[in-house]
């Protein structure tokens, strides 16, 4: 299992939720996002729309599976300015 913390305030424009979900779905590993007290499946649109809270300024991503390193790097790159 790989954990990556990303700063959501680095970018001038936020990452669209659809782009995040599509990127997560392109990998075989499980991807979860921890935001505050919620842990959300990054591949599930309904969970992301309902429970993803970005007001804290950072998100903690959990990757678990065969391509977890590649997924972690790609998601982390999405939040760079």
PDB file of N, CA, C and O in Angstrom:
ATOM      1  N   UNK A   1       0.842  -1.179   0.000  1.00  0.00           N
ATOM      2  CA  UNK A   1       0.000   0.000   0.000  1.00  0.00           C
ATOM      3  C   UNK A   1       0.888   1.245   0.000  1.00  0.00           C
ATOM      4  O   UNK A   1       1.860   1.338   0.750  1.00  0.00           O
ATOM      5  N   UNK A   2       0.531   2.186  -0.854  1.00  0.00           N
ATOM      6  CA  UNK A   2       1.262   3.434  -0.989  1.00  0.00           C
ATOM      7  C   UNK A   2       0.343   4.581  -0.567  1.00  0.00           C
ATOM      8  O   UNK A   2      -0.838   4.604  -0.914  1.00  0.00           O
ATOM      9  N   UNK A   3       0.904   5.533   0.188  1.00  0.00           N
ATOM     10  CA  UNK A   3       0.153   6.730   0.575  1.00  0.00           C
ATOM     11  C   UNK A   3       0.836   7.947  -0.035  1.00  0.00           C
ATOM     12  O   UNK A   3       2.063   8.044  -0.059  1.00  0.00           O
ATOM     13  N   UNK A   4       0.017   8.873  -0.528  1.00  0.00           N
ATOM     14  CA  UNK A   4       0.556  10.130  -1.050  1.00  0.00           C
ATOM     15  C   UNK A   4      -0.340  11.277  -0.596  1.00  0.00           C
ATOM     16  O   UNK A   4      -1.562  11.231  -0.741  1.00  0.00           O
ATOM     17  N   UNK A   5       0.287  12.292  -0.052  1.00  0.00           N
ATOM     18  CA  UNK A   5      -0.450  13.480   0.364  1.00  0.00           C
ATOM     19  C   UNK A   5      -0.256  14.545  -0.706  1.00  0.00           C
ATOM     20  O   UNK A   5       0.873  14.840  -1.098  1.00  0.00           O
ATOM     21  N   UNK A   6      -1.355  15.122  -1.175  1.00  0.00           N
ATOM     22  CA  UNK A   6      -1.274  16.167  -2.188  1.00  0.00           C
ATOM     23  C   UNK A   6      -1.880  17.457  -1.645  1.00  0.00           C
ATOM     24  O   UNK A   6      -2.845  17.448  -0.880  1.00  0.00           O
ATOM     25  N   UNK A   7      -1.285  18.553  -2.064  1.00  0.00           N
ATOM     26  CA  UNK A   7      -1.762  19.872  -1.678  1.00  0.00           C
ATOM     27  C   UNK A   7      -2.717  20.358  -2.760  1.00  0.00           C
ATOM     28  O   UNK A   7      -2.301  20.581  -3.898  1.00  0.00           O
ATOM     29  N   UNK A   8      -3.982  20.524  -2.421  1.00  0.00           N
ATOM     30  CA  UNK A   8      -4.984  20.928  -3.408  1.00  0.00           C
ATOM     31  C   UNK A   8      -4.929  22.418  -3.711  1.00  0.00           C
ATOM     32  O   UNK A   8      -5.588  22.881  -4.641  1.00  0.00           O
ATOM     33  N   UNK A   9      -4.161  23.168  -2.948  1.00  0.00           N
ATOM     34  CA  UNK A   9      -4.093  24.618  -3.145  1.00  0.00           C
ATOM     35  C   UNK A   9      -2.917  25.050  -4.017  1.00  0.00           C
ATOM     36  O   UNK A   9      -2.756  26.242  -4.281  1.00  0.00           O
ATOM     37  N   UNK A  10      -2.092  24.101  -4.470  1.00  0.00           N
ATOM     38  CA  UNK A  10      -0.943  24.440  -5.314  1.00  0.00           C
ATOM     39  C   UNK A  10      -1.371  24.945  -6.684  1.00  0.00           C
ATOM     40  O   UNK A  10      -0.750  25.847  -7.245  1.00  0.00           O
ATOM     41  N   UNK A  11      -2.422  24.364  -7.211  1.00  0.00           N
ATOM     42  CA  UNK A  11      -2.890  24.729  -8.551  1.00  0.00           C
ATOM     43  C   UNK A  11      -3.777  25.961  -8.495  1.00  0.00           C
ATOM     44  O   UNK A  11      -4.500  26.175  -7.523  1.00  0.00           O
ATOM     45  N   UNK A  12      -3.714  26.768  -9.544  1.00  0.00           N
ATOM     46  CA  UNK A  12      -4.587  27.932  -9.645  1.00  0.00           C
ATOM     47  C   UNK A  12      -6.025  27.487  -9.908  1.00  0.00           C
ATOM     48  O   UNK A  12      -6.969  28.037  -9.340  1.00  0.00           O
ATOM     49  N   UNK A  13      -6.180  26.480 -10.781  1.00  0.00           N
ATOM     50  CA  UNK A  13      -7.496  25.910 -11.082  1.00  0.00           C
ATOM     51  C   UNK A  13      -7.599  24.537 -10.438  1.00  0.00           C
ATOM     52  O   UNK A  13      -6.641  23.766 -10.492  1.00  0.00           O
ATOM     53  N   UNK A  14      -8.732  24.210  -9.832  1.00  0.00           N
ATOM     54  CA  UNK A  14      -8.869  22.886  -9.213  1.00  0.00           C
ATOM     55  C   UNK A  14      -8.907  21.772 -10.260  1.00  0.00           C
ATOM     56  O   UNK A  14      -9.268  22.000 -11.415  1.00  0.00           O
ATOM     57  N   UNK A  15      -8.532  20.581  -9.841  1.00  0.00           N
ATOM     58  CA  UNK A  15      -8.603  19.409 -10.711  1.00  0.00           C
ATOM     59  C   UNK A  15     -10.070  18.995 -10.811  1.00  0.00           C
ATOM     60  O   UNK A  15     -10.709  18.768  -9.783  1.00  0.00           O
ATOM     61  N   UNK A  16     -10.620  18.891 -12.024  1.00  0.00           N
ATOM     62  CA  UNK A  16     -12.018  18.471 -12.160  1.00  0.00           C
ATOM     63  C   UNK A  16     -12.222  17.056 -11.619  1.00  0.00           C
ATOM     64  O   UNK A  16     -11.384  16.177 -11.817  1.00  0.00           O
ATOM     65  N   UNK A  17     -13.335  16.853 -10.941  1.00  0.00           N
ATOM     66  CA  UNK A  17     -13.615  15.552 -10.328  1.00  0.00           C
ATOM     67  C   UNK A  17     -13.686  14.461 -11.394  1.00  0.00           C
ATOM     68  O   UNK A  17     -13.256  13.334 -11.149  1.00  0.00           O
ATOM     69  N   UNK A  18     -14.223  14.781 -12.574  1.00  0.00           N
ATOM     70  CA  UNK A  18     -14.325  13.782 -13.642  1.00  0.00           C
ATOM     71  C   UNK A  18     -12.941  13.350 -14.126  1.00  0.00           C
ATOM     72  O   UNK A  18     -12.731  12.180 -14.446  1.00  0.00           O
ATOM     73  N   UNK A  19     -12.009  14.283 -14.178  1.00  0.00           N
ATOM     74  CA  UNK A  19     -10.637  13.956 -14.587  1.00  0.00           C
ATOM     75  C   UNK A  19      -9.967  13.057 -13.552  1.00  0.00           C
ATOM     76  O   UNK A  19      -9.247  12.122 -13.901  1.00  0.00           O
ATOM     77  N   UNK A  20     -10.209  13.346 -12.295  1.00  0.00           N
ATOM     78  CA  UNK A  20      -9.647  12.532 -11.215  1.00  0.00           C
ATOM     79  C   UNK A  20     -10.214  11.114 -11.249  1.00  0.00           C
ATOM     80  O   UNK A  20      -9.471  10.146 -11.087  1.00  0.00           O
ATOM     81  N   UNK A  21     -11.516  10.987 -11.457  1.00  0.00           N
ATOM     82  CA  UNK A  21     -12.166   9.672 -11.508  1.00  0.00           C
ATOM     83  C   UNK A  21     -11.689   8.888 -12.727  1.00  0.00           C
ATOM     84  O   UNK A  21     -11.381   7.702 -12.613  1.00  0.00           O
ATOM     85  N   UNK A  22     -11.624   9.534 -13.891  1.00  0.00           N
ATOM     86  CA  UNK A  22     -11.160   8.847 -15.101  1.00  0.00           C
ATOM     87  C   UNK A  22      -9.719   8.378 -14.963  1.00  0.00           C
ATOM     88  O   UNK A  22      -9.375   7.279 -15.399  1.00  0.00           O
ATOM     89  N   UNK A  23      -8.883   9.200 -14.362  1.00  0.00           N
ATOM     90  CA  UNK A  23      -7.492   8.807 -14.141  1.00  0.00           C
ATOM     91  C   UNK A  23      -7.423   7.626 -13.184  1.00  0.00           C
ATOM     92  O   UNK A  23      -6.681   6.675 -13.428  1.00  0.00           O
ATOM     93  N   UNK A  24      -8.185   7.676 -12.105  1.00  0.00           N
ATOM     94  CA  UNK A  24      -8.211   6.568 -11.138  1.00  0.00           C
ATOM     95  C   UNK A  24      -8.677   5.280 -11.802  1.00  0.00           C
ATOM     96  O   UNK A  24      -8.131   4.210 -11.533  1.00  0.00           O
ATOM     97  N   UNK A  25      -9.682   5.375 -12.664  1.00  0.00           N
ATOM     98  CA  UNK A  25     -10.216   4.190 -13.338  1.00  0.00           C
ATOM     99  C   UNK A  25      -9.267   3.614 -14.379  1.00  0.00           C
ATOM    100  O   UNK A  25      -9.462   2.484 -14.828  1.00  0.00           O
ATOM    101  N   UNK A  26      -8.252   4.363 -14.770  1.00  0.00           N
ATOM    102  CA  UNK A  26      -7.299   3.844 -15.751  1.00  0.00           C
ATOM    103  C   UNK A  26      -6.264   2.912 -15.117  1.00  0.00           C
ATOM    104  O   UNK A  26      -5.444   2.325 -15.822  1.00  0.00           O
ATOM    105  N   UNK A  27      -6.300   2.777 -13.802  1.00  0.00           N
ATOM    106  CA  UNK A  27      -5.379   1.891 -13.084  1.00  0.00           C
ATOM    107  C   UNK A  27      -6.155   0.738 -12.449  1.00  0.00           C
ATOM    108  O   UNK A  27      -7.327   0.877 -12.100  1.00  0.00           O
ATOM    109  N   UNK A  28      -5.484  -0.392 -12.309  1.00  0.00           N
ATOM    110  CA  UNK A  28      -6.123  -1.588 -11.749  1.00  0.00           C
ATOM    111  C   UNK A  28      -6.186  -1.564 -10.224  1.00  0.00           C
ATOM    112  O   UNK A  28      -7.036  -2.230  -9.633  1.00  0.00           O
ATOM    113  N   UNK A  29      -5.313  -0.817  -9.592  1.00  0.00           N
ATOM    114  CA  UNK A  29      -5.254  -0.822  -8.124  1.00  0.00           C
ATOM    115  C   UNK A  29      -6.454  -0.097  -7.513  1.00  0.00           C
ATOM    116  O   UNK A  29      -7.134   0.684  -8.179  1.00  0.00           O
ATOM    117  N   UNK A  30      -6.696  -0.374  -6.236  1.00  0.00           N
ATOM    118  CA  UNK A  30      -7.721   0.341  -5.479  1.00  0.00           C
ATOM    119  C   UNK A  30      -7.160   1.700  -5.093  1.00  0.00           C
ATOM    120  O   UNK A  30      -6.006   1.811  -4.678  1.00  0.00           O
ATOM    121  N   UNK A  31      -7.989   2.737  -5.232  1.00  0.00           N
ATOM    122  CA  UNK A  31      -7.561   4.090  -4.884  1.00  0.00           C
ATOM    123  C   UNK A  31      -8.625   4.718  -3.996  1.00  0.00           C
ATOM    124  O   UNK A  31      -9.791   4.824  -4.376  1.00  0.00           O
ATOM    125  N   UNK A  32      -8.203   5.128  -2.814  1.00  0.00           N
ATOM    126  CA  UNK A  32      -9.099   5.793  -1.878  1.00  0.00           C
ATOM    127  C   UNK A  32      -8.521   7.149  -1.515  1.00  0.00           C
ATOM    128  O   UNK A  32      -7.305   7.337  -1.506  1.00  0.00           O
ATOM    129  N   UNK A  33      -9.405   8.091  -1.216  1.00  0.00           N
ATOM    130  CA  UNK A  33      -9.009   9.440  -0.838  1.00  0.00           C
ATOM    131  C   UNK A  33      -9.520   9.709   0.567  1.00  0.00           C
ATOM    132  O   UNK A  33     -10.702   9.523   0.855  1.00  0.00           O
ATOM    133  N   UNK A  34      -8.624  10.146   1.436  1.00  0.00           N
ATOM    134  CA  UNK A  34      -9.030  10.528   2.786  1.00  0.00           C
ATOM    135  C   UNK A  34      -9.072  12.051   2.850  1.00  0.00           C
ATOM    136  O   UNK A  34      -8.084  12.733   2.579  1.00  0.00           O
ATOM    137  N   UNK A  35     -10.237  12.556   3.213  1.00  0.00           N
ATOM    138  CA  UNK A  35     -10.408  14.002   3.344  1.00  0.00           C
ATOM    139  C   UNK A  35     -11.181  14.251   4.634  1.00  0.00           C
ATOM    140  O   UNK A  35     -12.380  13.984   4.717  1.00  0.00           O
ATOM    141  N   UNK A  36     -10.485  14.761   5.626  1.00  0.00           N
ATOM    142  CA  UNK A  36     -11.123  14.925   6.933  1.00  0.00           C
ATOM    143  C   UNK A  36     -11.401  13.568   7.545  1.00  0.00           C
ATOM    144  O   UNK A  36     -10.492  12.753   7.701  1.00  0.00           O
ATOM    145  N   UNK A  37     -12.651  13.323   7.890  1.00  0.00           N
ATOM    146  CA  UNK A  37     -13.048  12.049   8.493  1.00  0.00           C
ATOM    147  C   UNK A  37     -13.530  11.039   7.457  1.00  0.00           C
ATOM    148  O   UNK A  37     -13.788   9.884   7.795  1.00  0.00           O
ATOM    149  N   UNK A  38     -13.653  11.456   6.210  1.00  0.00           N
ATOM    150  CA  UNK A  38     -14.180  10.592   5.157  1.00  0.00           C
ATOM    151  C   UNK A  38     -13.062   9.884   4.405  1.00  0.00           C
ATOM    152  O   UNK A  38     -11.993  10.449   4.170  1.00  0.00           O
ATOM    153  N   UNK A  39     -13.330   8.638   4.035  1.00  0.00           N
ATOM    154  CA  UNK A  39     -12.446   7.880   3.147  1.00  0.00           C
ATOM    155  C   UNK A  39     -13.313   7.463   1.961  1.00  0.00           C
ATOM    156  O   UNK A  39     -14.286   6.727   2.121  1.00  0.00           O
ATOM    157  N   UNK A  40     -12.951   7.939   0.777  1.00  0.00           N
ATOM    158  CA  UNK A  40     -13.801   7.844  -0.398  1.00  0.00           C
ATOM    159  C   UNK A  40     -13.114   7.030  -1.487  1.00  0.00           C
ATOM    160  O   UNK A  40     -11.910   7.166  -1.704  1.00  0.00           O
ATOM    161  N   UNK A  41     -13.882   6.180  -2.174  1.00  0.00           N
ATOM    162  CA  UNK A  41     -13.382   5.422  -3.312  1.00  0.00           C
ATOM    163  C   UNK A  41     -13.230   6.377  -4.492  1.00  0.00           C
ATOM    164  O   UNK A  41     -14.223   6.924  -4.973  1.00  0.00           O
ATOM    165  N   UNK A  42     -12.013   6.584  -4.961  1.00  0.00           N
ATOM    166  CA  UNK A  42     -11.746   7.545  -6.032  1.00  0.00           C
ATOM    167  C   UNK A  42     -12.280   7.091  -7.387  1.00  0.00           C
ATOM    168  O   UNK A  42     -12.293   7.878  -8.334  1.00  0.00           O
ATOM    169  N   UNK A  43     -12.715   5.853  -7.497  1.00  0.00           N
ATOM    170  CA  UNK A  43     -13.241   5.344  -8.761  1.00  0.00           C
ATOM    171  C   UNK A  43     -14.765   5.416  -8.828  1.00  0.00           C
ATOM    172  O   UNK A  43     -15.355   5.082  -9.855  1.00  0.00           O
ATOM    173  N   UNK A  44     -15.394   5.842  -7.760  1.00  0.00           N
ATOM    174  CA  UNK A  44     -16.851   5.866  -7.678  1.00  0.00           C
ATOM    175  C   UNK A  44     -17.349   7.308  -7.722  1.00  0.00           C
ATOM    176  O   UNK A  44     -17.105   8.084  -6.798  1.00  0.00           O
ATOM    177  N   UNK A  45     -18.050   7.660  -8.802  1.00  0.00           N
ATOM    178  CA  UNK A  45     -18.517   9.036  -8.981  1.00  0.00           C
ATOM    179  C   UNK A  45     -19.429   9.487  -7.848  1.00  0.00           C
ATOM    180  O   UNK A  45     -19.264  10.587  -7.321  1.00  0.00           O
ATOM    181  N   UNK A  46     -20.386   8.653  -7.472  1.00  0.00           N
ATOM    182  CA  UNK A  46     -21.341   9.042  -6.428  1.00  0.00           C
ATOM    183  C   UNK A  46     -20.650   9.320  -5.097  1.00  0.00           C
ATOM    184  O   UNK A  46     -20.962  10.303  -4.425  1.00  0.00           O
ATOM    185  N   UNK A  47     -19.716   8.456  -4.719  1.00  0.00           N
ATOM    186  CA  UNK A  47     -18.980   8.675  -3.467  1.00  0.00           C
ATOM    187  C   UNK A  47     -18.152   9.950  -3.533  1.00  0.00           C
ATOM    188  O   UNK A  47     -18.119  10.728  -2.581  1.00  0.00           O
ATOM    189  N   UNK A  48     -17.490  10.155  -4.650  1.00  0.00           N
ATOM    190  CA  UNK A  48     -16.649  11.342  -4.799  1.00  0.00           C
ATOM    191  C   UNK A  48     -17.492  12.614  -4.750  1.00  0.00           C
ATOM    192  O   UNK A  48     -17.117  13.582  -4.087  1.00  0.00           O
ATOM    193  N   UNK A  49     -18.611  12.618  -5.437  1.00  0.00           N
ATOM    194  CA  UNK A  49     -19.467  13.803  -5.493  1.00  0.00           C
ATOM    195  C   UNK A  49     -20.066  14.114  -4.123  1.00  0.00           C
ATOM    196  O   UNK A  49     -20.165  15.276  -3.730  1.00  0.00           O
ATOM    197  N   UNK A  50     -20.459  13.082  -3.411  1.00  0.00           N
ATOM    198  CA  UNK A  50     -21.147  13.261  -2.129  1.00  0.00           C
ATOM    199  C   UNK A  50     -20.188  13.509  -0.964  1.00  0.00           C
ATOM    200  O   UNK A  50     -20.488  14.324  -0.091  1.00  0.00           O
ATOM    201  N   UNK A  51     -19.049  12.830  -0.932  1.00  0.00           N
ATOM    202  CA  UNK A  51     -18.222  12.822   0.276  1.00  0.00           C
ATOM    203  C   UNK A  51     -16.856  13.491   0.170  1.00  0.00           C
ATOM    204  O   UNK A  51     -16.180  13.662   1.185  1.00  0.00           O
ATOM    205  N   UNK A  52     -16.437  13.869  -1.026  1.00  0.00           N
ATOM    206  CA  UNK A  52     -15.116  14.482  -1.162  1.00  0.00           C
ATOM    207  C   UNK A  52     -15.162  15.926  -0.670  1.00  0.00           C
ATOM    208  O   UNK A  52     -15.930  16.742  -1.178  1.00  0.00           O
ATOM    209  N   UNK A  53     -14.337  16.225   0.313  1.00  0.00           N
ATOM    210  CA  UNK A  53     -14.263  17.575   0.884  1.00  0.00           C
ATOM    211  C   UNK A  53     -12.844  18.085   0.658  1.00  0.00           C
ATOM    212  O   UNK A  53     -11.880  17.505   1.157  1.00  0.00           O
ATOM    213  N   UNK A  54     -12.727  19.164  -0.090  1.00  0.00           N
ATOM    214  CA  UNK A  54     -11.394  19.672  -0.424  1.00  0.00           C
ATOM    215  C   UNK A  54     -11.029  20.937   0.340  1.00  0.00           C
ATOM    216  O   UNK A  54      -9.988  21.536   0.070  1.00  0.00           O
ATOM    217  N   UNK A  55     -11.843  21.344   1.265  1.00  0.00           N
ATOM    218  CA  UNK A  55     -11.609  22.605   1.983  1.00  0.00           C
ATOM    219  C   UNK A  55     -10.405  22.568   2.910  1.00  0.00           C
ATOM    220  O   UNK A  55      -9.954  23.621   3.362  1.00  0.00           O
ATOM    221  N   UNK A  56      -9.874  21.396   3.206  1.00  0.00           N
ATOM    222  CA  UNK A  56      -8.748  21.287   4.133  1.00  0.00           C
ATOM    223  C   UNK A  56      -7.416  21.669   3.500  1.00  0.00           C
ATOM    224  O   UNK A  56      -6.433  21.876   4.211  1.00  0.00           O
ATOM    225  N   UNK A  57      -7.369  21.766   2.175  1.00  0.00           N
ATOM    226  CA  UNK A  57      -6.136  22.148   1.501  1.00  0.00           C
ATOM    227  C   UNK A  57      -5.234  20.993   1.134  1.00  0.00           C
ATOM    228  O   UNK A  57      -4.247  21.181   0.423  1.00  0.00           O
ATOM    229  N   UNK A  58      -5.552  19.801   1.606  1.00  0.00           N
ATOM    230  CA  UNK A  58      -4.759  18.627   1.235  1.00  0.00           C
ATOM    231  C   UNK A  58      -5.659  17.393   1.221  1.00  0.00           C
ATOM    232  O   UNK A  58      -6.693  17.344   1.888  1.00  0.00           O
ATOM    233  N   UNK A  59      -5.239  16.413   0.452  1.00  0.00           N
ATOM    234  CA  UNK A  59      -5.919  15.121   0.386  1.00  0.00           C
ATOM    235  C   UNK A  59      -4.875  14.035   0.574  1.00  0.00           C
ATOM    236  O   UNK A  59      -3.728  14.186   0.153  1.00  0.00           O
ATOM    237  N   UNK A  60      -5.271  12.950   1.202  1.00  0.00           N
ATOM    238  CA  UNK A  60      -4.382  11.812   1.392  1.00  0.00           C
ATOM    239  C   UNK A  60      -4.917  10.664   0.545  1.00  0.00           C
ATOM    240  O   UNK A  60      -6.026  10.180   0.772  1.00  0.00           O
ATOM    241  N   UNK A  61      -4.128  10.235  -0.426  1.00  0.00           N
ATOM    242  CA  UNK A  61      -4.521   9.156  -1.331  1.00  0.00           C
ATOM    243  C   UNK A  61      -3.881   7.854  -0.873  1.00  0.00           C
ATOM    244  O   UNK A  61      -2.717   7.828  -0.471  1.00  0.00           O
ATOM    245  N   UNK A  62      -4.652   6.777  -0.940  1.00  0.00           N
ATOM    246  CA  UNK A  62      -4.172   5.426  -0.636  1.00  0.00           C
ATOM    247  C   UNK A  62      -4.282   4.596  -1.907  1.00  0.00           C
ATOM    248  O   UNK A  62      -5.333   4.569  -2.546  1.00  0.00           O
ATOM    249  N   UNK A  63      -3.204   3.924  -2.272  1.00  0.00           N
ATOM    250  CA  UNK A  63      -3.159   3.085  -3.466  1.00  0.00           C
ATOM    251  C   UNK A  63      -2.789   1.676  -3.037  1.00  0.00           C
ATOM    252  O   UNK A  63      -1.835   1.480  -2.283  1.00  0.00           O
ATOM    253  N   UNK A  64      -3.543   0.693  -3.517  1.00  0.00           N
ATOM    254  CA  UNK A  64      -3.273  -0.688  -3.141  1.00  0.00           C
ATOM    255  C   UNK A  64      -3.527  -1.595  -4.343  1.00  0.00           C
ATOM    256  O   UNK A  64      -4.670  -1.763  -4.768  1.00  0.00           O
ATOM    257  N   UNK A  65      -2.466  -2.174  -4.884  1.00  0.00           N
ATOM    258  CA  UNK A  65      -2.618  -3.071  -6.019  1.00  0.00           C
ATOM    259  C   UNK A  65      -1.339  -3.146  -6.835  1.00  0.00           C
ATOM    260  O   UNK A  65      -0.295  -2.626  -6.441  1.00  0.00           O
ATOM    261  N   UNK A  66      -1.445  -3.804  -7.980  1.00  0.00           N
ATOM    262  CA  UNK A  66      -0.268  -4.097  -8.794  1.00  0.00           C
ATOM    263  C   UNK A  66       0.401  -2.851  -9.374  1.00  0.00           C
ATOM    264  O   UNK A  66       1.625  -2.814  -9.506  1.00  0.00           O
ATOM    265  N   UNK A  67      -0.375  -1.848  -9.714  1.00  0.00           N
ATOM    266  CA  UNK A  67       0.198  -0.642 -10.320  1.00  0.00           C
ATOM    267  C   UNK A  67       0.094   0.576  -9.400  1.00  0.00           C
ATOM    268  O   UNK A  67      -0.070   1.705  -9.860  1.00  0.00           O
ATOM    269  N   UNK A  68       0.191   0.327  -8.104  1.00  0.00           N
ATOM    270  CA  UNK A  68       0.010   1.396  -7.111  1.00  0.00           C
ATOM    271  C   UNK A  68       1.044   2.515  -7.242  1.00  0.00           C
ATOM    272  O   UNK A  68       0.712   3.684  -7.043  1.00  0.00           O
ATOM    273  N   UNK A  69       2.282   2.177  -7.569  1.00  0.00           N
ATOM    274  CA  UNK A  69       3.317   3.213  -7.704  1.00  0.00           C
ATOM    275  C   UNK A  69       3.034   4.138  -8.885  1.00  0.00           C
ATOM    276  O   UNK A  69       3.137   5.359  -8.769  1.00  0.00           O
ATOM    277  N   UNK A  70       2.676   3.543 -10.020  1.00  0.00           N
ATOM    278  CA  UNK A  70       2.363   4.344 -11.204  1.00  0.00           C
ATOM    279  C   UNK A  70       1.141   5.226 -10.967  1.00  0.00           C
ATOM    280  O   UNK A  70       1.121   6.392 -11.359  1.00  0.00           O
ATOM    281  N   UNK A  71       0.134   4.665 -10.328  1.00  0.00           N
ATOM    282  CA  UNK A  71      -1.082   5.433 -10.033  1.00  0.00           C
ATOM    283  C   UNK A  71      -0.773   6.587  -9.090  1.00  0.00           C
ATOM    284  O   UNK A  71      -1.265   7.699  -9.283  1.00  0.00           O
ATOM    285  N   UNK A  72       0.029   6.331  -8.083  1.00  0.00           N
ATOM    286  CA  UNK A  72       0.392   7.375  -7.130  1.00  0.00           C
ATOM    287  C   UNK A  72       1.126   8.524  -7.791  1.00  0.00           C
ATOM    288  O   UNK A  72       0.858   9.691  -7.506  1.00  0.00           O
ATOM    289  N   UNK A  73       2.050   8.191  -8.670  1.00  0.00           N
ATOM    290  CA  UNK A  73       2.810   9.228  -9.371  1.00  0.00           C
ATOM    291  C   UNK A  73       1.905  10.061 -10.281  1.00  0.00           C
ATOM    292  O   UNK A  73       2.020  11.286 -10.328  1.00  0.00           O
ATOM    293  N   UNK A  74       1.012   9.390 -10.998  1.00  0.00           N
ATOM    294  CA  UNK A  74       0.123  10.089 -11.932  1.00  0.00           C
ATOM    295  C   UNK A  74      -0.838  11.023 -11.192  1.00  0.00           C
ATOM    296  O   UNK A  74      -1.024  12.171 -11.596  1.00  0.00           O
ATOM    297  N   UNK A  75      -1.444  10.535 -10.116  1.00  0.00           N
ATOM    298  CA  UNK A  75      -2.379  11.362  -9.338  1.00  0.00           C
ATOM    299  C   UNK A  75      -1.634  12.546  -8.721  1.00  0.00           C
ATOM    300  O   UNK A  75      -2.139  13.669  -8.713  1.00  0.00           O
ATOM    301  N   UNK A  76      -0.455  12.293  -8.216  1.00  0.00           N
ATOM    302  CA  UNK A  76       0.333  13.367  -7.602  1.00  0.00           C
ATOM    303  C   UNK A  76       0.669  14.455  -8.635  1.00  0.00           C
ATOM    304  O   UNK A  76       0.632  15.643  -8.318  1.00  0.00           O
ATOM    305  N   UNK A  77       0.993  14.048  -9.862  1.00  0.00           N
ATOM    306  CA  UNK A  77       1.315  14.997 -10.934  1.00  0.00           C
ATOM    307  C   UNK A  77       0.127  15.886 -11.285  1.00  0.00           C
ATOM    308  O   UNK A  77       0.301  17.044 -11.665  1.00  0.00           O
ATOM    309  N   UNK A  78      -1.074  15.343 -11.158  1.00  0.00           N
ATOM    310  CA  UNK A  78      -2.275  16.105 -11.499  1.00  0.00           C
ATOM    311  C   UNK A  78      -2.443  17.343 -10.619  1.00  0.00           C
ATOM    312  O   UNK A  78      -3.061  18.321 -11.039  1.00  0.00           O
ATOM    313  N   UNK A  79      -1.908  17.307  -9.426  1.00  0.00           N
ATOM    314  CA  UNK A  79      -2.085  18.408  -8.483  1.00  0.00           C
ATOM    315  C   UNK A  79      -0.915  19.392  -8.473  1.00  0.00           C
ATOM    316  O   UNK A  79      -0.917  20.353  -7.704  1.00  0.00           O
ATOM    317  N   UNK A  80       0.073  19.156  -9.320  1.00  0.00           N
ATOM    318  CA  UNK A  80       1.198  20.088  -9.411  1.00  0.00           C
ATOM    319  C   UNK A  80       0.796  21.307 -10.242  1.00  0.00           C
ATOM    320  O   UNK A  80      -0.031  21.196 -11.147  1.00  0.00           O
ATOM    321  N   UNK A  81       1.377  22.468  -9.936  1.00  0.00           N
ATOM    322  CA  UNK A  81       1.021  23.686 -10.693  1.00  0.00           C
ATOM    323  C   UNK A  81       1.532  23.649 -12.128  1.00  0.00           C
ATOM    324  O   UNK A  81       1.315  24.595 -12.886  1.00  0.00           O
TER     325      UNK A  81
END
